Amino acid sequence: MMTRTVRRTAFSIAAAAALTGVAACGSGSSGDGGKTAGGGAARANPIAALLSAETSTAKADSAQVESTTSLGTLMSMKGDGKLDWSHGITGTMTITYTGGTAAETLRKLGNTTTEARYLPEGYYTHMSEEYAGLVGGKHWLKYSYDDLATMAGGSGAYLKDQMQNSTPNQGVRLLLASGDVKKVGEEQVAGKRTTHYTGTVNVADFAGKSNHNLSADQLDALKKQLSQSGITTETVDLWIDDQDLLVKKTEKADTANGAMNSTAVYRDYGVKVSVTAPPASDTEDFAKLLKKQGLTTGTTDAASGSATAPAAS
């Protein structure tokens, strides 16, 4: 039998892998492998600089990503890997849980570091030997995006969309939508000379933010994404280098599951990303695990184990 602890652990893993991928890619990398859209003249004006970075980001395909994320008392983690966003998010991240209740639970099950593989149809997480022994001996859990849309409660459809369709330029769009973009100054970050920009997004004000070349549809989508995760305001900081490539991104917000802080650093734009699904013989589908317990995704019992899932937005 799959215990409640095992079920909760699986939901925590799902949320963390999703949160890491979305924070790393969907909420803000940029770059185009050297194809820049702006330049020195654009960087003199914060809005023009961000528009140039947004254009460059839209053309980007992949990057090496290092990230740290914390969410209230639920979890803190760091991620390192390569992500491609040319056709949805694909790639591999090594995720290490460094604190929070998720780390405590995983430590009891033998491992606080896991590999997450992002593919078009869903993502896979490698589990510890102890966990595999509790769920039939298989070491990989598969979370299909369709199942994720139902298992995560009200935020599931949003999370599915984020994991499949997010592009790194959304972080730039978010800062543009703030309406109060400020240039902080020149700073050295990750060995590069960058310009630091900051702004605070107030979700309630989005309806009036129709300027800065963001369409009404883009603003509505951003507002929906933030509202579904319980965010009313969010502070975004971006560091953009001389080639209009984002070197670093930070986000801070209060969510329905506690304070969220995320930082991501980007390098090696255009890096080759290769990812394959784990062997089917060593993979268990999470939705099937629930059904073995007489549960289905979206049921009250299943949702009760997914307290961290809405946080992945």
Secondary structure by P-SEA (a helix, b strand, c coil): cccaaaaaaaaaaaaaaaaaaaaacccccccccccccccccccccaaaaaaaaaaaaaacccccccccccccccccccccccccccccccccccccccccaaaaaaaaacccbbbbbbcccbbbbbbcaaaaaacccccbbbbbaaaaacccccaaaaaaaaacccccaaaaaaaaacccccccccccccccbbbbbbbbbccccccccccccccaaaaaaaaaaaaaacccbbbbbbbbcccccccbbbbbbbccccbbbbbbbbcccccbbbbbbccccccccaaaaaaaaccccccaaaaaaaccccccc
